[in-house]
Amino acid sequence: MSDRGSADLDLVVVQNLAVTTEKPVLVLLHPATSSGRIWQELVPLLSDHHEVHTPTLLGHRGGPAVQRHPLTATDLVDAAEHYLDTHGLDRPHLAGNSGGATVAIELARRGRAATVCALSPGGLWGDNTSSAARRVNNQIRMGIKVLRILNPVAPLLLKSAAGRRAILRNFVCHGERLSPSQALEYYFTDPIGCTVMDDFAASTEVVPPLDPLPCPITLAWSEVDRMVPAEPYGRMARELVPGASWMVLPGVGHNPMIDDPGLVARTILAVTGVAV
């Protein structure tokens, strides 16, 4: 073979190797009232195995602006699907927490997911007018009112590890893991900057069952979830998504990626099929 032919063959081998070693895409969808920034500690633990995206959802601080109110859950999923379209992502792996987990499941319903890892999904209770739904929505609305009242003194309240642990106990078991600036951004600045929570709380939309599954879905519930505890919310989620795998994440609160990023990364990678 000529030197030119050998060089051409080498180029083909290199190009094929580049294609076969391309990382599968993983999109992380944040909780309602939060932003994509809440995943920042998790991304380095996943990026060796996946091309990781952390978009901020419609109407949330730093995300696309809402063009009309009231915003519906369908609008939120439409905007998330638009993100996939504009980034050329056909069926990426999806993982989400709380409201973001429910967006991931709804994208899977539309055929837009390879797998879904749903971390304590919020909203999987069928009827948003049920007492279970009202409890969560009222808790979130009241929580945001309290955040606005406390916001002027929040830097002082969050300065100590004990203060962060106490203030954030409804969301995480170990608020002290966050720096004061992280705690302020994740749990004060972002929620106060969210413009759509009142719309969701007033919604009467009904989430229909998802059976059969369009792709593998895992419900990974936080053991110490004070926002949407496994009983009754995990049970209700399993009734709506009966084919999903079920697991409990030990020792973590509603936002488990804050309490134990390593545990959450391993859980997600097990769902996407990456050996670690």
Protein Blocks (a to p, Z undefined) as FASTA:
>chain_A
ZZklmmmmmmmmmmmmmmmmpccdddddddehiafklmmmmmmmmmmmpccdddddehia
hiacdfbdcddfklmmmmmmmmmmmnopabdcdddehjlmmmmmmmmmnopafbdcdehi
ehilopakbmklmmmmmmmmmmmmmmmmmmmmmmmmmmpmklmmmmmmmmpmblmlpcfk
lmmmmmmmmmmmpcklmmmmmpcbdcddddddfbdcdddddfklcklgfblklmmmmmmm
mmbccdddehiafblmlmmmmlmmmmmmmmnopaZZ
